[in-house]
Amino acid sequence: MSPRNPAQRVVLALLHLYQKYLSPLKMGPTCRFEPTCSAYALTAVSEHGAWKGSWLAATRLCKCGPWHPGGYDPVPQVRS
């Protein structure tokens, strides 16, 4: 799905910049989730829009830590 509004385009551009320039600076894979948190954020923003997608991504980032086992955690389906 192509971005529908300016806010969505900005958030997606920032996520792409993170993936291209900041993420490679890490030593090896560090995300305990599948898909990775940045891929999850891209999908969430693309499917749910800038605001709800960012909220879903922030909620996912809050799960990151030794207290959560990680694993498969897909983006919720868009309600019709």
Stockholm file with secondary structure:
# STOCKHOLM 1.0

chainA/1-80         MSPRNPAQRVVLALLHLYQKYLSPLKMGPTCRFEPTCSAYALTAVSEHGAWKGSWLAATRLCKCGPWHPGGYDPVPQVRS
#=GR chainA/1-80 SS CCCCSHHHHHHHHHHHHIIIIIGGGSSSCCCCEESCHHHHHHHHHHHHCHHHHHHHHHHHHHTCSTTSCCEECCCCCCCC
#=GC SS_cons        CCCCSHHHHHHHHHHHHIIIIIGGGSSSCCCCEESCHHHHHHHHHHHHCHHHHHHHHHHHHHTCSTTSCCEECCCCCCCC
//
